[in-house]
Amino acid sequence: MAELIPTIMFYVFAAITVLSAVMVISSKNPVHSVFFLILAFFNSAGLFVLLGAEYIAMTLVIVYVGAVAVLFLFVVMMLDINFAELRQGFMKYVPLGFGVAFIVFVELVAVFGVSVRKPAPLAAASQVIPAADKVSNTSAVGNVLYTYYIYPFQMAGIIHARHLRHFPQPQKRHHAADVHRAYFTVGEHQFCCVLGKAR
């Protein structure tokens, strides 16, 4: 009976994750969607714990639940968005949505077909994880991330650094009129705010 507990917990976590994901896109209230998203994150973390990836599970909870989902919640609650107006043009995007869904379905079928005809990648992915008393979970993740995936990891960092320039960057400049102004650069646009005259 004890051997069945991980299997039962896997199906429980997986079922709640799938149902939460469905409720995220089907809830009419955006605040409820964010709450279901948080629930999906927590259950995904439970799946990672069952896989022996405690570090990834804690990262998922701390980063996504503690930062991203909470940010979504505050943004949705603070912004006065007219969701009824946004839903008016929903039907014209339905064909595009079905097209994207069909493409994703074809890709999944192709991946499944390749895995059936060539089981070598699956065999490599199902190799035994090093024992916890020999290599910690954090060391195992770092070893894979900084050896096999170092270039994608560095590219992701460059892309994130590239988008930092879109954040407001205050700059003080002095003019002949002795007026202090703060310049904020957002993307390609520059805004000015008068602070007062120099003493």
Secondary structure, 3 states (H helix, E strand, C coil): CCCHHHHHHHHHHHHHHHHHHHHHHHCCCHHHHHHHHHHHHHHHHHHHHHCCCHHHHHHHHHHHHHHHHHHHHHHHHHCCCCHHHHHHHCHHHHHHHHHHHHHHHHHHHHHHHHHHHCCHHHHHHCCCCCCCCCCCHHHHHHHHHCCCCHHHHHHHHHHHHHHHHHCCEEEEEECCCCEEEEEEEECCEEEEEEEEECC
